[in-house]
């Protein structure tokens, strides 16, 4: 978003300014999430921990 503002209007704005403008226009700020696959060993460990916590309920 910051890059588009710089390209289109030749102005430099902060993330907070963009958020404030969106809020004033009743819009929301959505973070972009990085996708991808988790590390297999870490995934299995977390999956096992989740199962253990789930069975304790």
N, CA, C and O of each residue as an XYZ file, in Angstrom:
228
protein
N       0.825     -1.184      0.000
C       0.000      0.000      0.000
C       0.875      1.257      0.000
O       0.606      2.216     -0.723
N       1.911      1.231      0.814
C       2.807      2.384      0.868
C       3.475      2.620     -0.471
O       3.649      3.763     -0.896
N       3.856      1.514     -1.148
C       4.520      1.631     -2.436
C       3.572      2.205     -3.490
O       3.982      3.004     -4.332
N       2.298      1.792     -3.438
C       1.313      2.302     -4.402
C       1.095      3.798     -4.208
O       0.962      4.536     -5.184
N       1.058      4.251     -2.957
C       0.891      5.682     -2.691
C       2.083      6.449     -3.252
O       1.925      7.526     -3.827
N       3.260      5.893     -3.081
C       4.465      6.546     -3.595
C       4.443      6.610     -5.122
O       4.776      7.641     -5.706
N       4.050      5.512     -5.765
C       4.015      5.468     -7.230
C       2.924      6.371     -7.803
O       3.171      7.146     -8.727
N       1.719      6.265     -7.248
C       0.578      6.986     -7.823
C       0.557      8.481     -7.511
O       0.229      9.292     -8.376
N       0.906      8.844     -6.276
C       0.780     10.237     -5.871
C       2.099     10.873     -5.454
O       2.131     12.043     -5.072
N       3.174     10.120     -5.523
C       4.505     10.615     -5.156
C       4.528     11.202     -3.735
O       5.100     12.264     -3.490
N       3.879     10.467     -2.802
C       3.890     10.859     -1.393
C       4.356      9.675     -0.553
O       4.127      8.516     -0.897
N       5.005      9.993      0.540
C       5.463      8.963      1.463
C       4.560      8.981      2.692
O       4.410     10.014      3.344
N       3.960      7.829      3.005
C       3.049      7.742      4.149
C       3.457      6.585      5.043
O       4.085      5.624      4.599
N       3.089      6.696      6.307
C       3.388      5.617      7.247
C       2.226      4.626      7.288
O       1.126      4.912      6.816
N       2.495      3.473      7.854
C       1.463      2.454      8.018
C       0.342      2.992      8.905
O      -0.834      2.736      8.644
N       0.701      3.734      9.951
C      -0.308      4.288     10.853
C      -1.223      5.280     10.134
O      -2.423      5.330     10.405
N      -0.660      6.064      9.224
C      -1.473      7.004      8.450
C      -2.467      6.252      7.582
O      -3.636      6.630      7.502
N      -2.017      5.204      6.939
C      -2.910      4.403      6.101
C      -4.023      3.791      6.949
O      -5.188      3.809      6.552
N      -3.668      3.253      8.111
C      -4.670      2.666      9.002
C      -5.697      3.710      9.433
O      -6.896      3.434      9.462
N      -5.221      4.908      9.765
C      -6.106      5.975     10.219
C      -7.082      6.383      9.104
O      -8.268      6.591      9.359
N      -6.579      6.496      7.883
C      -7.436      6.859      6.749
C      -8.484      5.768      6.514
O      -9.660      6.069      6.307
N      -8.063      4.516      6.546
C      -9.011      3.418      6.352
C     -10.088      3.422      7.436
O     -11.266      3.206      7.151
N      -9.677      3.668      8.674
C     -10.628      3.700      9.782
C     -11.634      4.829      9.593
O     -12.826      4.647      9.843
N     -11.160      5.998      9.152
C     -12.059      7.136      8.912
C     -13.068      6.832      7.807
O     -14.167      7.386      7.800
N     -12.703      5.963      6.883
C     -13.587      5.590      5.776
C     -14.390      4.314      6.090
O     -14.987      3.710      5.199
N     -14.393      3.922      7.359
C     -15.101      2.718      7.815
C     -14.633      1.459      7.103
O     -15.429      0.572      6.796
N     -13.364      1.396      6.853
C     -12.752      0.216      6.261
C     -11.862     -0.416      7.322
O     -11.633      0.181      8.373
N     -11.363     -1.607      7.059
C     -10.525     -2.267      8.053
C      -9.162     -2.602      7.471
O      -8.979     -2.659      6.255
N      -8.232     -2.818      8.353
C      -6.855     -3.168      8.008
C      -6.717     -4.673      8.115
O      -6.997     -5.246      9.168
N      -6.297     -5.315      7.055
C      -6.112     -6.762      7.065
C      -4.642     -7.051      6.824
O      -4.063     -6.608      5.833
N      -4.047     -7.798      7.741
C      -2.644     -8.175      7.574
C      -2.525     -9.283      6.552
O      -3.355    -10.190      6.490
N      -1.500     -9.196      5.768
C      -1.221    -10.248      4.813
C      -0.436    -11.329      5.541
O       0.556    -11.041      6.211
N      -0.874    -12.551      5.409
C      -0.192    -13.650      6.087
C       0.667    -14.410      5.107
O       0.308    -14.604      3.945
N       1.786    -14.827      5.595
C       2.698    -15.608      4.766
C       2.244    -17.056      4.805
O       2.059    -17.633      5.876
N       2.070    -17.627      3.646
C       1.629    -19.009      3.574
C       2.808    -19.951      3.510
O       3.964    -19.529      3.556
N       2.515    -21.189      3.407
C       3.581    -22.169      3.301
C       3.338    -23.337      4.228
O       2.428    -23.323      5.057
N       4.146    -24.317      4.074
C       4.035    -25.528      4.876
C       4.904    -25.418      6.126
O       6.012    -24.886      6.067
N       4.400    -25.922      7.267
C       5.222    -25.913      8.477
C       6.310    -26.983      8.391
O       6.230    -27.913      7.589
N       7.313    -26.826      9.226
C       8.378    -27.827      9.298
C       7.754    -29.139      9.791
O       7.069    -29.137     10.814
N       7.972    -30.244      9.097
C       7.297    -31.507      9.434
C       7.481    -31.965     10.881
O       6.513    -32.373     11.522
N       8.709    -31.903     11.406
C       8.916    -32.385     12.779
C       8.211    -31.478     13.784
O       7.600    -31.962     14.737
N       8.294    -30.182     13.576
C       7.632    -29.248     14.491
C       6.117    -29.424     14.411
O       5.427    -29.366     15.428
N       5.610    -29.638     13.214
C       4.180    -29.847     13.030
C       3.701    -31.073     13.807
O       2.669    -31.022     14.475
N       4.447    -32.168     13.721
C       4.056    -33.390     14.429
C       4.087    -33.185     15.939
O       3.217    -33.684     16.653
N       5.095    -32.446     16.432
C       5.181    -32.179     17.869
C       3.974    -31.365     18.342
O       3.354    -31.687     19.355
N       3.652    -30.313     17.596
C       2.522    -29.465     17.973
C       1.206    -30.224     17.880
O       0.314    -30.040     18.708
N       1.094    -31.063     16.884
C      -0.115    -31.872     16.709
C      -0.310    -32.802     17.902
O      -1.424    -32.958     18.402
N       0.786    -33.421     18.353
C       0.727    -34.316     19.506
C       0.363    -33.542     20.774
O      -0.454    -34.003     21.571
N       0.968    -32.363     20.960
C       0.651    -31.536     22.125
C      -0.829    -31.165     22.125
O      -1.476    -31.179     23.172
N      -1.356    -30.837     20.967
C      -2.756    -30.467     20.854
C      -3.665    -31.631     21.245
O      -4.662    -31.454     21.945
N      -3.301    -32.816     20.780
C      -4.106    -33.997     21.119
C      -4.115    -34.243     22.622
O      -5.153    -34.575     23.195
N      -2.962    -34.081     23.258
C      -2.858    -34.291     24.704
C      -3.727    -33.265     25.434
O      -4.472    -33.632     26.343
N      -3.644    -31.993     25.055
C      -4.441    -30.965     25.709
C      -5.928    -31.191     25.475
O      -6.750    -30.933     26.354
N      -6.253    -31.658     24.328
C      -7.649    -31.875     23.971
C      -8.269    -33.017     24.777
O      -9.441    -32.950     25.148
N      -7.495    -34.052     25.045
C      -8.020    -35.197     25.797
C      -8.145    -34.879     27.280
O      -8.885    -35.564     27.986
N      -7.443    -33.861     27.775
C      -7.503    -33.486     29.197
C      -8.800    -32.773     29.541
O      -9.138    -32.670     30.721
N      -9.513    -32.294     28.592
C     -10.758    -31.542     28.861
C     -11.751    -32.391     29.509
O     -12.853    -31.933     29.808
